[in-house]
Every structure is written in structure tokens, then in C-alpha cells.
């Protein structure tokens, strides 16, 4: 989404040396990691914040201070929450599953996601197809949830389903799907 040049190093997650390769890239043992010269940033939110500071013209946060505060609150909620959804709807973008193990906690997480999408899409529909009109870090953080909802065929209201389709149609998301397919093919 930034249209800035970068070099990606993919680490297959299902190989015998995966842990060693991750540790070589990042002593904290976490992915993703952004390397900028000698700097290593290994938390997804910290990476996004750093990129937002490096490329202010990308407008990775809403321009309005109040909307920016709301977007940051949403991202923090995603970053640290939705445990039941993450546990029951694991992320495997190449998988297609008809159903998932539901629970009141999973349904509450799904309802919360839908309420955020519906509220912010309705508020910013005239400004574009993203939660705050233009693409922001909030959309980036919801992308994995969009993949989960597609994987598990989660029933969504029309506006939320349209948001999922829009996010999944982005070129970066399409490349993510192709990369996952290539990784699966290597495992097969």
C-alpha cells in the first residue's frame, strides 16, 4: 500500500529449521520483523507506526486527530484482543472450511468486529472503501480477520461482506494468497 521499494525475506513456517531461521532474522523469535539498516522492529504495530513516521504522505492514520485516536484504539483492540476468534478461527488463508467451533465468546468477538466495520464504513462511505475512507493501519490490522472470515465462511451483513471482499481484492492481499499457495505447494 505504500508503493515504496523493499526486500521481503519469507520464512517457511513448517520446516525443521524454521525456528532457527526466525531467530537469525530476529533474536526475539517473532515475525514479522522489519529491518532498516541496523534497526530491527519486530512487533506488527510498532512496524506500522514506524512506517507511518517514515512515510507521512501515505497517511497511514486518519488526518483528523479525533479520528486518529479512534483508529489507534481500534488497532490496539485488534492487537491485544479477539482471543476467542483467534483461537477458534485459526489463520490459514489457503484453507476453506464450511464451519468452525463456535462459542458465545467467538460470536461476541465476531459481533464486535462487525460493529466496528459497520460503524466506521457508514461514517466514511463517502470518502472511500476503507474504514476511515482511505487505507489506514486499521485496515491492515483487520486484513487477517478478513481472511479468517473467508476461510470459515462467517455469515456477515452485506456492508461487512463488501468490506471483506474489498480488503481481499487488494493487490497486496492477492500476493499474500499467492505466496501462501506457493508455500503449500512446497510442503506437498
C-alpha positions as CSV (number, residue, x, y, z in Angstrom):
1,X,0.0,0.0,0.0
2,X,3.0,2.3,0.4
3,X,4.4,1.7,-3.0
4,X,7.9,2.0,-1.5
5,X,10.6,-0.4,-2.5
6,X,11.5,-3.1,0.0
7,X,13.0,-6.5,0.0
8,X,11.0,-9.3,1.6
9,X,12.5,-12.4,3.1
10,X,10.0,-15.2,3.6
11,X,10.5,-17.9,6.1
12,X,8.5,-21.1,5.5
13,X,6.8,-21.9,8.8
14,X,6.7,-25.7,8.5
15,X,10.3,-26.6,8.0
16,X,12.7,-28.3,10.5
17,X,14.9,-25.2,10.6
18,X,12.0,-22.6,10.9
19,X,12.8,-21.6,14.5
20,X,16.5,-21.1,13.8
21,X,15.7,-19.0,10.7
22,X,13.3,-16.8,12.6
23,X,15.9,-16.4,15.4
24,X,18.5,-15.5,12.8
25,X,16.2,-12.7,11.5
26,X,15.1,-11.6,14.9
27,X,16.6,-12.6,18.2
28,X,13.2,-12.0,19.8
29,X,11.9,-15.1,17.9
30,X,9.0,-13.2,16.4
31,X,7.7,-12.5,12.9
32,X,7.2,-10.2,11.2
33,X,10.3,-8.2,11.6
34,X,11.3,-5.0,9.8
35,X,15.0,-4.4,9.2
36,X,16.1,-0.9,8.3
37,X,19.8,-0.8,8.3
38,X,20.8,-1.8,11.9
39,X,17.3,-1.2,13.2
40,X,15.1,-4.2,13.8
41,X,11.4,-3.6,14.6
42,X,9.6,-6.9,15.5
43,X,6.1,-6.0,16.6
44,X,3.4,-5.5,13.9
45,X,2.0,-2.4,15.5
46,X,5.5,-0.9,16.1
47,X,6.3,-1.7,12.4
48,X,3.2,0.1,11.2
49,X,3.9,3.1,13.5
50,X,7.5,3.3,12.2
51,X,6.4,3.2,8.6
52,X,3.8,5.9,9.3
53,X,6.5,8.1,10.6
54,X,8.9,7.3,7.7
55,X,6.2,7.8,5.0
56,X,3.8,10.5,6.3
57,X,2.4,11.1,2.8
58,X,1.0,7.6,2.9
59,X,-1.5,8.8,5.6
60,X,-1.5,5.5,7.5
61,X,-3.6,7.2,10.2
62,X,-6.6,9.4,9.6
63,X,-5.7,13.1,9.3
64,X,-8.2,14.3,11.9
65,X,-6.8,13.9,15.5
66,X,-10.1,12.5,16.9
67,X,-10.4,10.0,14.1
68,X,-6.7,9.1,14.5
69,X,-7.4,8.4,18.2
70,X,-10.3,6.2,17.3
71,X,-8.3,4.3,14.7
72,X,-5.5,3.8,17.2
73,X,-8.0,2.5,19.7
74,X,-9.3,0.0,17.2
75,X,-5.8,-1.2,16.3
76,X,-4.9,-1.6,19.9
77,X,-8.1,-3.6,20.4
78,X,-7.3,-5.9,17.5
79,X,-3.6,-6.2,18.5
80,X,-4.4,-7.4,22.0
81,X,-7.9,-8.8,21.8
82,X,-10.2,-11.2,20.0
83,X,-8.7,-14.2,21.7
84,X,-11.6,-16.5,21.2
85,X,-11.9,-15.6,17.5
86,X,-8.1,-16.2,17.0
87,X,-8.2,-19.5,18.9
88,X,-11.3,-20.9,17.1
89,X,-10.7,-19.5,13.6
90,X,-7.0,-20.0,13.1
91,X,-5.4,-18.3,10.2
92,X,-4.7,-20.4,7.2
93,X,-5.5,-18.4,4.1
94,X,-5.4,-21.5,1.8
95,X,-7.9,-23.4,3.8
96,X,-11.7,-23.4,3.1
97,X,-13.8,-24.6,6.0
98,X,-17.5,-24.7,6.0
99,X,-17.9,-24.3,9.7
100,X,-16.0,-23.5,12.8
101,X,-16.3,-24.3,16.5
102,X,-18.5,-21.5,17.8
103,X,-19.0,-20.4,21.3
104,X,-20.5,-17.3,22.9
105,X,-17.1,-15.8,23.1
106,X,-16.4,-16.4,19.4
107,X,-19.8,-14.9,18.5
108,X,-19.1,-11.9,20.7
109,X,-15.8,-11.3,19.0
110,X,-17.4,-11.6,15.6
111,X,-20.2,-9.2,16.6
112,X,-17.6,-6.7,17.9
113,X,-15.7,-6.8,14.6
114,X,-18.9,-6.4,12.6
115,X,-20.0,-3.5,14.8
116,X,-16.6,-1.7,14.2
117,X,-16.8,-2.3,10.5
118,X,-20.4,-1.2,10.2
119,X,-19.9,1.9,12.2
120,X,-16.8,3.2,10.5
121,X,-17.8,2.2,7.0
122,X,-21.1,4.0,7.4
123,X,-19.3,7.1,8.8
124,X,-16.7,7.3,6.0
125,X,-18.5,5.7,3.0
126,X,-18.4,9.0,1.0
127,X,-14.6,9.2,1.5
128,X,-13.7,5.7,0.1
129,X,-14.0,2.0,0.7
130,X,-11.9,1.7,3.8
131,X,-12.8,2.1,7.5
132,X,-11.7,5.7,7.5
133,X,-12.2,6.4,3.8
134,X,-8.6,5.9,2.7
135,X,-6.4,2.9,3.7
136,X,-5.1,3.1,7.2
137,X,-3.3,0.9,9.7
138,X,-6.7,-0.2,11.0
139,X,-7.5,-1.8,7.6
140,X,-4.1,-3.5,7.7
141,X,-4.8,-5.0,11.1
142,X,-8.3,-6.2,10.0
143,X,-6.9,-7.9,6.9
144,X,-6.1,-11.2,8.8
145,X,-9.6,-11.2,10.3
146,X,-11.0,-10.8,6.8
147,X,-9.0,-13.9,5.7
148,X,-10.4,-15.8,8.7
149,X,-13.9,-14.8,7.9
150,X,-13.4,-16.0,4.3
151,X,-11.7,-19.3,5.4
152,X,-14.5,-20.2,7.8
153,X,-17.4,-18.7,5.7
154,X,-18.6,-16.5,8.5
155,X,-22.0,-15.1,7.8
156,X,-21.8,-11.3,7.7
157,X,-24.2,-8.4,7.0
158,X,-23.9,-7.0,3.4
159,X,-21.7,-4.0,4.3
160,X,-19.3,-6.1,6.2
161,X,-19.2,-8.7,3.5
162,X,-18.4,-5.9,1.0
163,X,-15.6,-4.7,3.2
164,X,-14.1,-8.2,3.4
165,X,-14.3,-8.5,-0.4
166,X,-12.7,-5.1,-0.9
167,X,-9.8,-5.9,1.5
168,X,-9.2,-9.3,0.0
169,X,-9.2,-7.9,-3.5
170,X,-6.3,-5.5,-2.8
171,X,-3.2,-6.4,-4.8
172,X,-1.1,-6.9,-1.7
173,X,-3.7,-9.4,-0.3
174,X,-3.8,-11.2,-3.6
175,X,0.0,-11.6,-3.5
176,X,-0.3,-12.8,0.1
177,X,-2.7,-15.6,-1.1
178,X,-0.3,-16.5,-4.0
179,X,2.6,-16.7,-1.6
180,X,0.6,-19.0,0.7
181,X,-0.3,-21.2,-2.2
182,X,3.4,-21.4,-3.2
183,X,4.4,-22.3,0.4
184,X,1.7,-25.0,0.5
185,X,2.9,-26.4,-2.9
186,X,6.5,-26.7,-1.5
187,X,5.1,-28.6,1.5
188,X,3.1,-31.0,-0.6
